[in-house]
Amino acid sequence: MHTAVEADKSLSRHTLNVVTAFGLVYFFWGSTYIAIRIGVEHVPAALMSGIRFLIAGLLMLGWCLLTGKAIRLKCADALRLLMIGTLLLTGGNAVLVWSESYLPSGLAALIVAVVPLWVAIIDGPVLGGDRLSSRGWTGLLLGFSGLAVLLWPKLTSTSALERRQLFAGAILVLGSLSWAIGSIISRRAQLSVGPFVATGWEMTFAGTLNLGLGLLHGDHHHADWSWPGLAAIAYLITFGSLVGFTAYIWLLEHVPTPKVATYAYVNPVVAVFLGWLILHERLDRFMLAGMIVIVAAVALVTSSKLRSGASQAVQTASPCAQTGD
C-alpha cells in the first residue's frame, strides 16, 4: 500500500514537471519574438544579438563547469560548433532580429515557422534521406502556400513601407533556411561534448561574431541603452536562452520526441497572440489564414517524418535560440 502511494506521488510529480516544462518552452520561446521586437527598437540587431548570446553562452559554460561538466573542446568540435553557431545564431537569429526592425513580431514568428519545411526538403529530396510521404508533400505545398497568403498584402502593395516589409520578410525566409541547415548539421555532427556544453560554445562563438559585426558596423553609436532595451536583452538571455533551453533538454530526456516537437507549431501561435495582446499588432484575415495554413502544414510535415521513423528530423539538436529563440 505504501509503495503504491509513493508511486502515485512520483507519477504526479513527474506529470507536474512535464506540464511545467512544456509551459516554459511554449510560453518563453513564443514570447521571445516580442522581446526581440522591443529590444531592436533600442539596440541594433547585430549588437543586441551579440550581447545576448555572448552573455548567455558564458553563463551556460560557467554552469557546466560548476556542475562538473568538461567544457574543453577538441579542435574538430570547435570548428563544427563555430559553423553551427554561425548558421543558427548569425544567419538565423541575427537575421530574425534585423527583420523585426521592419516586421511585426507575429508575422516574423510565422515566417520562421517554415523552418521544419526547409528541414524536410533538405533532409529528404536534397540529401537523399527519408522519402517524404504524400502527407509530407501535401504539408510542404500547403506551408509555402500559407507563406504566400501571409505576405500577399505586401506582394500586391505599392507603398514604400509594405515594400520594405516584403524585403525584410524575404530575407527572413533565407534566415530560416540558414537555421534549418544549421539544425541538420547539428543533428548529424558527432561531438564529444553534451548538449549543454555544445550549446554554450555555439552561443559564445556566435555571440562573439555578432558582437564583432555590430561593432564594425558602428551599432554602438546608435544604441539607446534605456531600460526597455536592456530589459529585453535580459529577458532573452534569462528566459529565451537559459530557462527555455533547459526545459527543452529536460523534456527530450523524459518525454517522447514527437510530443516535444509540438513546440514547432505552438510557438508561432503564442507569438502571434502575444504580439496582438501586448504590442497591439494588427491581426487581419491574411495573418489568421496564413497562421492556420502554416501551422497545419508544419503539423503535417512533422507527423509525416515521425511516421516514417525519422523522429529526429523534427528535433533541433541545438535549440539555443528558437527560437527565436
Secondary structure by P-SEA (a helix, b strand, c coil): caaaaaaaaaaaaaaaaaaaaaaaaaccccaaaaaaaaaaacccaaaaaaaaaaaaaaaaaaaaaaacccccccaaaaaaaaaaaaacccccaaaaaaaaacccaaaaaaaacaaaaaaaaaaccccccccccaaaaaaaaaaaaaaaaaaccccccccaaaaaaaaaaaaaaaaaaaaaaaaaaaaaccccccaaaaaaaaaaaaaaaaaaaaaaacccccccccaaaaaaaaaaacccccaaaaaaaaaaaccccccccccccaaaaaaaaaaaccccccccaaaaaaaaaaaaaaaaaaaaaaaaccccccccccccccccc
